[in-house]
Amino acid sequence: MSRMTAWLIIGWVSVEMARAGHLFGRILENGQPVRGAGVILRCGSESPGGTTDPEGMYRLFAKTAGACTLEVNVGGRRAVGQLYSYDKPTAYDFDLVQDGGRWILRRR
């Protein structure tokens, strides 16, 4: 691969990442961080995923803007919350709560 081709690929990837929606935030339960939870961002046909860190923080990237859902799986519990992907980094903090026998993510 030529040096020019490599730089073109790096530039293209950088532009694509700049357009991506960077979504991040913290998930708490009873005021405590939800550690090691699986998180999945569902935006259209894409579903990037990850895990919360020791402070309950997650960080995900969407390729498109629009309405999305965040799914959290921890200790056999599954909860879903609503969020929106923009062209700029956006923070969404959630509380993991039980509502009518089901688990939900409630925006803080």
N, C-alpha and C positions, 0 to 999 in steps of 0.2 A: 504494500500500500504506500502510495506516495505521501510525502509530508503534507502537500496541499490537500489531498483527500482526507487525511486525518484531521486537519484543522477545520475543514468544511463539516465533517461529521460532528466534531466537538461543538462547533458553533450552532449547528442545527439542534443538537440535544440541549444546549444551554437555552436557546430560544423556546423550545418546547417546555422546559422546566419553568421558565419565566411565565409562561401562559397558564401553567397549572395552578389549580386552587390549593393553597397550602392551608390545611385545617388542623388546628391544634387546640388543646385544652386539658382540663383536669376533670377526673371523675371521682366523686366522693360518695361515701355511704356513711350516714350518721356522723358526718364531719371528719371522717377518716379517709385517707387515700385508698382507692381500689387498686391494689398492686397486682401485677401479672395477669390482668384481664386481657382476653383476646378482643380486639376491636376490628370491625370491618366497616368500611365506608362504602355505601351503595349509591352510586351516581350513574344513572343510565345503565349501560351494559358493563361498566367497570366496577370492580370490588377490591380495591387495595386494602390490605390488612396489616395489623401489627399487634403490639402488646403494650399495655401501660407500664410505666417505669415505677420505681419504689415510691414516688410522690403522686402516683395516679395520673401522670401526664401521658397523653397520646399525641402523635404527630403523623398525619397522613396527607397524601397528595392526590388530588383529583385532576384529570385531564380536561374536564369540561366544567363550565359554570352551570348552576341550576340547583333545584331542590334535591336533597339527598337525605339518606337516613344513616345513622350511626348505630351499629349493632354491637352490644357488649356481651361477652360470654365469660362468666366467672362462677366457679363453684357450682356448676350445674344449673345456674340461672342465666336466662337470656333476657336482655332488655333492649328496647329500641327507642331512639330519640330522633327528632327532626332537626336538620340544619340546612344551610345553604352554602354552596361553593361559589366564591367570587374569584376574580382575577388577581386579587391581593390576599395576603395572609389574613386569616380570620380566626379568632379564638371563640371557642364554645366550651363552657364549663357546665357539667351536669352533676346532679345528685341521682344516685341509684336508689329508687324507692319502690315500695310495694303499693299497688293501687288496685283494690278490688280483687286480690288474689293473684295478680300478675305483676311482673316487674317492668318498670318503665324508667327511662332517663328523662328527668325533669330539668330543663334549663335553669341555671342559676341566675 
